[in-house]
């Protein structure tokens, strides 16, 4: 289909909730995607942290095909193998005890909030405060919007539900003064993705754990974007030696297929009774098979080490670039979740990058976000840096 015709049909029939790039993607291979004319683009956005293995990975395709020939879907009223094996694996890498499968990160965070309510109600009906962070993003459902601090996402849908209190990331004093007997949970992205690639400090996470214990609140870590290998560890919080009560995950887990999960400690799982929560498509046979393949590839191909080594190389190359351009304020991140903060609005810089063959996006107005697949090489980094350098050289600061 011609791009002009596709765009016309999209405008007519698809709900206008996304501002699309002027690009029709028809296929992908490795770390590249291709448009209808065969033009190649190096993808440093990865489906917004979803395509962590790049495109058309043979082991993922084989796992999906094999499962499709056996069973696509069956109700959660029956036992099936792939969800059980996947849950076991996720508990092993996270030190959690139980898993609930759903379809997205927003759904995972909805359940996390429900579990916080369930826990707090066992102490007091007045224990209703949800302590959250400024610049956070946890989803676009009503419940997840309640704990998301971004007015552009929420203001049209007020009033939201719940009693959310927002504080600044890494402000330990503010955290101590906010958490109290009425706190149901503290929910934190150890690395804020949509908020501009802001990293929580070790002290902040450790203090959150101490306060949650002191006031019988749950500590929830949202690892939807930064988890499952993106930092070079399975989870972005693991540098801190803190263990949360609940972890929410999604984006890369299905290697491109929709799946989310809530990982929790046994003390939380024990509070759930039959019928308290559910998901028709959660624990789908095909998506869990794909997720198993994703985790197997990470382990077999030693991708966590690749994320660390290539991520460090990318960070250093971006730092070298910063010395050449006065409008680059800061480069920050860990592993392969990096942000380039500018002194000027990003504007259409990401579109200029795309025209030269590099896919990125912007977040928090002044940050170019990089979320490349875990399989990238130093040669891919060099290619990306060359494109960024070329575009930045034309930017008027």
N, C-alpha and C positions, 0 to 999 in steps of 0.2 A: 504494500500500500504506500502511495506517495505520502511524504511527510505532511504536505498541506492538507490532504484529505484526512489523514489521521488526526491532525490537530483540530480540524473542523468537527469531526465526530466526537472527539474527546470533549471539546467545549460544549457540545450539544447534549451529551448523554452522561458524562461523568461529573459528579458533584464537585463544584469549584472550591476545593479545600486545600489544594496544593498549587504553589506557583512553580510551574515546571520549567526546567531548562529547555532551550530550543534545540533539543537533541532527541532523535529516535534511536534507541538502543535495540538492536536485533539479535545480538549474540555476544558471548563472552568466552574467553579462553585464557587460563592462567590469571595474570594480573591486568589483563586488557579487556576492554569491551569494544564493540564495533557497531557503527551506524549502518543505515540502509545502503550507503554508498561504499561500504568497505573501509571507511576511515577508522583508524585505530586510536584509542584513548587509554592512557595509563590511569588506572582507577585508584586514587588515593582517598576515596570515600567509602568504598566497599559496601554499598547498599546501606550506608550509615551504620557501620560496624557489624553488619550481618554476614557479608561474604568473606569471612576470615580465611578461608582456604582458596580464595579467588573464585574462578569460574570453571565449571566442567571438570571438577576434580574426579578422576576415574574411580577412586574408592567410594566416594559419595554416590556417584551415579550407579555403581554396581550395587551398593547397599539398597538404594531406592528401588531399582529394577527388581532385585531379588525379592524384596518385600511386597512389591506390587503384584507379583505373580502368586503370592501366598494369601495375603489378606490386607486389604486397604484400611478397613475400619470395622470395629465391632464395639458394642457398648462396653462401658466400664463395669457393667454387671458381670463380665466374664474375665477370667485370667488370660493374659497374653504375655509373651516372653520379653519382647524388646523394652517395654516400659520398666519392667522389674530389673533387668540388667542395667539399664540406664540409671535408674534410681540408685542402685547399689554403687555404681561408678561415681555418681555425683556426691554421694555421702562420703565415699573414700577420699575424694580430692578436697572436700570442704570441711570435714569433721562434723558435719551435721548428721542427723539421725533419720529424718523422714523427708519425703518429697511429695509435693502435689504438682501435677502437670496441668498447664493451661495453654493458651494460645499466643500470649503476648506479654510484654513487660508491664503494660498498664494493668492487665488482669492479675498478674503476679502481685503487683503493689496493692491492688484492691483487696486481695486475700490477706496480705500482710497487715493491712489496716484493720480488717475484720478480726484477725487473730489478736491484735493489740487490744481491741475492744473486748474480746472474749476474756483475755487475761485481766484487764483492768476491772471489769465487772465482777470478777471474783473477789476483788478487794473492796471496791466502793463504786457506787453509781456516779459519784462526783469526780471520778478519776478519768477525765475526758480530754485532757489537753494533749495535742500532738505537737511535739517540738520538731521543727523543720528548719531548713536553711534557706537563706536568701540565695537567689540565682539557681535554685534547684529545679529539677524537672523529673517527674515521676509518671507522667502519662496525661492523657486528655479525657479520661472518663471523669465523672463528677467526683468520685472518691479520690482518685489520684491527683486531680486538679486541686483538691483541698490542701494537699501537702506540697504543691508546686508553687514556687514564688516567681511568677512571670505574668504581669498584668495582661500582656497581649494574648495569652492563652485563656485567661479566666474571666476577664472583665465583662464579656458579653453574656456570661452564663451565671452571674451572681443571682441569688445567694447560693453558695456552695454548702456542703454539709460538714459538720465537725468544727472543732475549736482548735485551729492551727495557730501556733505561735512561731514566728520566724526570727532567727538570729543569724549572725554572720559566721561564715566558715572560719575556723581556727581562732575564734574569739573565746578562749577558755573562760574568762571572767563572765562573759555574757551567758555562756552555757551553764555555769554554776549558779548564776542568779535566776535562771529561767526554769530549770528542772526542779520539780517539787513533788509533793504528795499527790497532786492532781494530774501528774504526767502519765499518760498511757503508754507513749512510746517516743523514742528519738529515732528519726529516720534520716539517714545520711547517704549521699553518694560519695564514696571515698575519693572519686575523681568526678567532678561535675562536668558532664559532656556538653549539654545544651547551654549551660551557664557560662562557658568560656574556657574549659579545660582548667579548672581550679582544683588543686590538690589539697586534701585534708591532711593535716600534720599528725604525726604519731601521738603527740601530747593531747591533741584534740580528741582523737579516737579513743585513747586510753581513758581520758576524763569522762567521755560519754559512757564508756563501759562501767566505770565506777559509780557514776550517778544513776544509771539504769538499775544497777544492783541495789543501791541505797534506797531507791524509791519504788522498787518492784515494778519498774517499767521495762518494756521490751526495747532492745537495741536492734534496729533493722538497718541492714546495709543493702542499698540498691546497687547491684552490680550488673544491671541490664546492659549498659554500654561499655563499661570498663572491665568487666569480668570475663572469665573463661579464656584466659591467656593473653589478653591484649596488653598487659603491662610486663609480660615475661614471667609472671606468676599466674596460677590459676585464678586468683582473685586479687583485686587491687588493694584490698585492706591487709593482705597478709604480711606486708612489710612491718606492720605495727604490733604484731603479736597479740592483737585483740581478737576475741571470738564473739561475734554477734549472736543473737538469739534466732534471727531470721535473715536469710539471704534471698534476694529476688534476682532472677536471671532470665535472659531471653535471647536477644539479638543474634549472636553467632551460633547459638546452640544447635539449631537445625541445619546449619550449613546452607541456608537459603530458604528452608521451609519454615512455616510459622509454628513456633513452640516457645512456651515460657515455663518457668517452674519456680516454686517456692520451696526453699530448703530450710528446715527448722530443727531445733533441738527437741528431744523427746518430751521434755516438760511441756512444751507448747502443743505437740502432737496429741498428747494425752487428753487435752481439753476438747478435742473435736469428736463429735458423735456422728453416727450415720445420718446423712441428709443435711448436715450443717453447711456443706459447700459442695459444689460440683461443676463439671464442665463437660458438655457433650463430646466435644472434639479433643479434650485434653487426653494425653497419653495415646494419641493416635499411633497406630502401628508403623506407618510410613515415616512420620516425622521423628519418632523415637529411634527408628532404624538409622535415619540420616544423622541424628544427633550422636548415636553410638559411633558411626563412621567418623564423624568430626573429631570426637575425643580420641579415637584410635589413631588417627592421622597425627594429631598433636603429639601423642606419645611416641609413636613409631618413627616419625620424622624429626623428632627432637625440636619441635617448632618453638617451644618456650625459649630455648637458647637462641634460636634465630631471631625471635622478637627482641630479645635483649641486645644482641650484638648489632643487628641491622637498625634497631631503634636508636641505640647509642650513636651509631654512625649518622643516621638521619638528623638527630638532635644536634650533633657537632657541626654538620654541614649547614644546618639552619643558623646556628650561632655564628659561623663564619660569614654567612650572608648578612646577618644583622649588622656586622661591622661596616658593611658597605652602604647601608641605607638608614638614614637618620629617622625615618618614620617607622621603623621596626622597634617597638617598645620592649617586647620580651618574647622569648621562646620558652614554652613550658610544657610539661607533660611527663609521661613515663612510658617506656616501651614504644608501642605503636599507637598511642593516643596522644597527639601533640597539637599544640595551638601556637599560632604566630599572632601575637597581639600587635596591632598597629596603633600609631598615634592619630591616625585618620580613619574615618569610616571605611569599611571594606568595600561598600558599594558593589560595583560589578566586576571587581578584580577576579572573583572566582569564574566569571563567564569568560574573561580574557584568558585565564589559564586553560579553560576548556577548549577554547578556539585553537590553542597551541598544542592541545593533546593531553592535558592533565585535568582529571576530575577531582575537585575538592568541594567544600562548601564553607559558608561563613556562619558564625554563631556569635551571639552577644554583640552584634553590630560591628565590632572592631577585631574579631578574631577569625583567622582562617584556620579551619579544623582539618586535621589530617588523620584518617583512620584506614590506612592501607591494609591489605591482606597480610596474614602472618608469613606468607610464602615469598614476600618480596626479597630481592637481592640488593647488594650495594650498587650494582649496575642500574637497577630500577631507581634507586635513590639519586644517583648521578643524573639520570634522565630527568627526574622530577625537579631537582635543584636547578638544572639548566633552564627549564621552562619557567620556573618561578623567578629566577634571575632576569630572564628576558622580559617578563611582564613587569617586574618591579622597576626595571630600568626605564620604563615608560611612564611610571606613576609620578605625578606631580605632588610632592609633599606640601 
